[in-house]
Amino acid sequence: METKRIVVLGAGESGVGAAMLAQKHGFDVFVSDFGGISDRYKSALQELNISFEEKQHSNELILNANEVIKSPGIPANAPIVKALVEKNIPVISEIEFAKRYTKAKTICITGSNGKSTTTMLTYHILKNAGLNVGLGGNIGQSFAAQVCNAEFDWYVLEISSFMLDDMFDFKADIAVLLNITPDHLDRYDYKLDNYAASKMRIAQNQTAADVFIYCADDEETKKSLGKTKINAKQYPFSIRKKIEPGAYLEGDTIHINTHLKEPLTMSISELALQGKHNIYNSMASGIVAKVLELRNETIRESMGNFKNIEHRLEFVAKISDVTYINDSKATNVNSTWYALESVNTDVVLIMGGVDKGNDYGMLKDLVKSKVRAIVCMGKDNKRIHEAFEDDVEIIVNTFSAAEAVQVAYHLAKKGNTVLLSPACASFDLFKNYEDRGNQFKAAVKEL
């Protein structure tokens, strides 16, 4: 029997992990990246003698595949993907591929905002409770690489809509949908319904034995639930109304109740993550922990001592009574809304970058009430000026993190917060949002 050929498109973390796993299972593997491949991933492929190409996609080496594993960053309308679809060659995600080779159970977390934080918090709770658990997906080490090299009983996976688009037979044992707000609409024909349908795929293939956790306060989620049959056991969470079973906020106390015995209660002042949006994130993680029947004591302790991820509302320094916060991971308008909502002082806001068809309307009220000045950082800031020129007296253009921090330093008054929360992608001036956040932090430390 001839060996099945698998082609991996994209040689980043997920692509290289998928290639390793495919090779381990005896496939003929080829990796193709339209861009350059970083040295770290190149040497990983060379060590394993996996053949690859970079800076091109050669049709003759790709269109002979039995199956293609596509990295989430490559859009469905890329010429090579269209050519594969025309030839009826299946195109799947790394997550779909990896799940075939593990008996581990999966907790899959998606949503337009808060998914990294909720994924990390859920992992933190499970690990502290002594479960044999891995962390992967859109965060950390690739799921496929871990399936290849590790033996976990559980995985907590952060799942983006792009991954969901290429997942077909995959099933989440526990699915979490945090919210649906306009993001990446350029990949969904600028239709929110298309993007929402993509997010709802998190519940596909679930059975009555599985669990689906969602936010009952989120309008788009409620609309989508009306159009989708959910087979799994549902646990909603809300900060507006009492919900049982599920989670709700009463006064300053969170109640989490999955089978109406031994509910977990916790004051929001004890949570490591502050701000309204983080109450939602903590509730979602808490429901997962209760579904797994972890002890209330353990859950409380973990939700109280969690350290948030870098570049997400990360405290950098306090200089001359001005607080500097790095929220570089805010690559969409909704994330910036959350950031502004959680800061309790007047703000000098650093924003801008590559605009993904943003609607800045939702920021208007918060900008009017809290923002003293906007410092734009990016090559084209026209849309930010147009959106806020009536709401803010000062809007300044800058072209580097160092320049933005210098300008913000001069504009901020005692007691203010300088907040980097761009609402845009970073690749006009930076490698990625981490690079942007690191340059911001370095510039603050120079002050």
N, C-alpha and C positions, 0 to 999 in steps of 0.2 A: 504494500500500500504506500502511495507516495505521501511524503510529509506535507502537512497542511502549512500553507504560507500565511504568516501574519505580518502585516505592515503597520508600524506605529507612526502616526503623524504628530510631530512635535517632540523635541527631545529635552523637555524640562523635567521636573520632579515626577509628574504622573507618567509621562511617556517612557522615561528610562525605567521606572518601576514596572510598568506593563511589559516592557521588552525583557526584563530580567525574569519575570514570572512566565512569560511565553516560552522563553528559552528553556527554563527549568522543566516545562511540560512537553519538551520535545518538538516544538514548532520550528519551522524555518523562519527566522525573524529578520526583518529589515526596518531600520528607523530612518525617517526622512524629515528634515526640518527646513522650512523655507527661509528661516533666519540663520544666524550663526549659533553654534552649540557651545555652551560655556565649557571651560577646561575641565571643571569638576565632572560634568556629565560625559564629556568626551572620553576622559580616562576610565570612567566606570564602564562605558561600552567597549572600549579597547581591551580592558582587562578580561572581559567575558567573551572576546572575539565576536561581538555582535556587529554586523556590517551596518554602516550608516552613510548618509549624505547630508551636507548642509548647504544653505543658501540656494537651494533649488528643490523642486519636486520632479523627479524623472518618471514620466508616465509609464515607460516600459518596465520600471522596477516596482511600480505601485499598483498598476491596474491588473497585475497578475495575482493579486492577493485573494485568498479565500475569505479573509475577514480583515477589517481595518479598525485599529483602536485610535481614536482621534482625541487629541488634547482639547480641553474645554475652551481654550482661547481661540481655536480656529472656527470661524463661522460656517454655517451650513451653506452659505452662498460662495465660499471659496471655490475657484475653478476646479481644483483637484477633487474636492468633495462632491461637486456636481457630477464630475466625470465618473466617480465611483458609484453614485446613485443611479446614473444612466445605465451602468453595467450590472446593476442589481447586486453589487458587492456590499454585504452588510457593514455598516459603520457604527461602532459602539463606543462607549466610554470605558476608561480604565476601571472605574468602579464596577461596571457591569461585568467586565472580564474577570476581575479579581474575585468577585463573589462566587464564581463557579468553583473556585478551588479552596473554599474555606467553609467549615461547619460553624464558625463563630457567629454569634448573633450580632445584629447591627442596630445602633441607635443613630438615626439619620436626622440631621437638623438643617432646615432651610428657612429662608425668609429674606426680605430685602435688607433688613437691618438687624444687627444683634446676633447673627449666627456664629461669628467667631467667638464672641464673649460667652454665649450660651454653650457652645461646644466645649470650650476650655473649662467652664465651670462644671459642666456635667462630668467631664473626664476627671476633674479634680475630686469631685464628690465620690465617684465610683472607685478611684484609685485609693483614696483615703479609707474607704470602707473595706479595702482588701481584695477587691475584684481583680481578676487578671484581665486588664483592659488596655487596648491600643487606641491611639488617637490619629486620625488621618482625614483624607478627603482634600478639601480645599486648604488645608492647614497642616503644617508639619510634614512628616514623612509620608510618602505615597502609600495608599492602601495596598496596592499590588506588591510593592517592595516588602511590606510587612507580612503579607500573606505568604510571600516567597520565603522569608527568613525567620518569622516569629510564630509562636503558637499562642494566640490570645483566645479567650472565651467570648469576649465582647469587644466591639469596636464602637467608638463614638466618632461619627463622620460628619464633617461639615460639607454640605452638598449645595452647589450653586445651580441656578436654573440651567446653565449650559451643560452641566453634567447630567441633569435630569432629562434633557432633550435626547440624550444618547443612551438612556437606560430603558430597557424593554422588559426583560424577565426578572430583573432585580426586584427584591422585596425587602423593605425595612421591617424589622421586628417591632421597633418602636419608631414612629415618625413624628417629628416636631415641625410645625409650620408656625413661625413667629408672627409674620405679617406679610402683606403684599402691598408695596408702594411702587410708583413708577421708577424703574431703573433699567438700564440696558435696553431701552425701548428701540434703539437703533438696530438691535438684533431680532426684534419682534414686529417688524413692519410698523413701528410706532403705534401699536395697538396694545393697550393695557390688558385686554382680554386674552390675547395670545400669551403674554408673559404670565398672567395669572394661571392659565391652563397648564403652562409649563411647571409652575410651582406645585400645582395639585398632583403632579405625577409622583410626588413624594409618597402618596398613599396608594399608588397602583399596586396591584397584586396582593394587597394585604387581605388577610382573612379575619374571621371573628376571634382568632387566637392572638391577633396582633393589637397594637395600641396606636392611636392617632391623637396627638396633643396639639391644640390650636388656641389662638387668641380670640375669645368671643367678642372683644371690643373692636376688632379690625373689620372695617366695612367691606373691603375687597374680599377678604377671606370668607365672610358670611355669604357674599354674593356667589362666590365660586362654590361654596358648599351646597348651595341650592341647585347647582348644575352637575354635581358629582356624587356618585354613589360611594359612600364610605362603608366598607365592610368591617373595619376594625372597631374595637372598643374605643369610644371617644372620651377624652378628658379635656374640656375647655378651661381656660383661665381668664379672669377678668379683674379689673380694679374698680369696676363700676357697679357690679351686682353680685349677689351671693350665688355661688354655683356649687352644687354637690351632685355627684362626685366631680372633682376638679380642684381648682384653686381660686381663691378670691381674697380681696382686701376689705377688712372691716376696721374703720378708724386707721390706726397705725399698725394693725396686725394682719399678717398673711396667714390664711388657713389653707392647708393642703390636705385633701381628703380623697383617697382613691377607693378604699372599700369600707368607708364609714366606721372603721375602728381605728383607734389610736391616731387621730388626725395630728398633723404637724402644725404647730402655731409658732410664729416668730415675729418679733417686732421689726419693722423696716429699719429702725435705727441700728439694729445688730447686723444688718447685711453689709458685706464688704463692698458691694456695688451700690453706689448711691445714684439718685436720679430716677424719675418716673419710669423711663424705658427699661431701667435695670430691674425694677420690680417685676416687670413682665419676664425678663430673662431669667431671674431667680426662680420665679414660679414655674416656668417651663422645666428648668433643671430639677427643681424640687419634686415635680410630678413624676419625672423619670425615676428619681431615686425611690419614691414611695411605691411606684409600680414594681420596682425590683425588691421591695420589702426591706430596704435598708433601715437601720435604727434611726429614730428621730434625732437622738443625741449626735450621731455621726453626721447626719445631714446638716443640722444646725451649726455644728462646729465648722464644717467645710464651707458653708455659705457665709460664715463670718470671717474666715481667715484667707479667702481667695485673693490672689494678686492678679489684677487684670493684665491683658496682653499689651505688648508694646504698641505704640502708635494709636491706641484707642483711648481718648481722654486721659492721657498719661501726664501726670504732674512732672514738670521738668525742673523748675526752680522758682524761688521767690526772690526778686531783686528790687530793692528800694520800694518794698511794699506793693510790687506788681507781680501777680502770679502768671507763669508761662505754662500753657498746656498744649501738648502735642496730640492732635487728633487727625494725623495725616491719613489714617485709614478711612476717613470720611470721604469716600469718592463719589457720593451722590447727595442730592439736596436733603433727602430725608435724614441722613446721618448728621448733617450739619444742623438740621432742626433739633435733633436730639441733643447735640452738644450744647447749642445755645440754651435749650430748655433746662439743662442740668447745671448751668453756671449761674450763680446767684449774685453776680456783680455786673457793673458796666463792662463792656467788652470792646477791645480793639481786635477786629476779626481779620485774619489773614486767609484769603480764599483765592480760588482760580486755578486754571490749568486747562486740560482738554475737556471741553463741555460736551456731554453726551446727549444734547437736546434737552437740557435741563429746564424745568419750569420753576423759576425762583419765587413764584407767587406765595407758596406756603411759608416762606421765610419772612415775608414782609412785616407781619405784626411783631415778631420777635426782634427783628432788626430795628424797627422803629423804637421799641421800648428798651432795648438793651445795648445796641451797638453804637459806640461813639464815632468810630471810623472804620473804614474797610481798606485794607492793604491788599491790592491784587498782586498775585504772583503767577505770571504766565505770559505766553506770547500774545494772546488775543483776549482782552478783558472787556471787549465792547458790550457783551450781553450783561455783564455784572453792572457796569455803569448804567445801562438803560434800565435795569431792574430796580436799582436802589437810589438813583440820583435824587428822588424826592424824599427819601427817608433818612439819608445820612448826609451830614454836612461835608465830610471829608472822604474822598475816595482817591487813593494814590496807586499808581502803577509801579511795580518793581519787577526785576528779571532774575533774581536769585534769592535763595533762602537768607543769605547773609544780609542782603540789602533790605529785604522785607522785615527782618528782625530789628535792624537799625532804625528803620522808619517807625515801626510799631513802638519801639522803646521811647522815641521822642514824643509820640502821640499819647501814650498811656499816662494816666494820672494815678496818684496813690490810691490803692484799694481796687484798681481795675484788674482785669484779666486779659492777657494777650493770648488769643486762642487761634491756633492753626487748625482750621477745619475746612478744607478746600472745596468740598461739594463737587469736585471734578477729578478726572484721572490725572496722572502725574507725568505722562511720558513726553510732554513738550520740553520740559527742563530737567527731568530726572529719569533715572532708570525705572523706578517703581515707587509706590507709596512709602516703602521702608526707607529708600534712599532720601526721599523728600523729608521724612520725619527725622532721620539721622542728621541731615544737613541743618535742619531747624534747631535740633537740640545742641549741635556743635556751635551754632551761631549764638544761641542764648548763653552758652557757657563762656563765650568770648566777651560778653558784655561787661 
